[in-house]
């Protein structure tokens, strides 16, 4: 019975490690998504600035 109990304890510990890894990956993904959104906003801002900075705009 002790061997079974040890196995259950070991599996619970491994499950806790996996849960911690999943939380870590989730935080990394949230940070990456935030970074991508910030880059997207920055690109839109830059594109807006370049649209108005044409030296010889088409008169049409």
Buried (B, 14 or more C-beta within 10 A) or exposed (E): EEEEEEEEEEEEEEEEEEEEEEEEEEEEEEEEEEEEEEEEEEEEEEEEEEEEEEEEEEEE
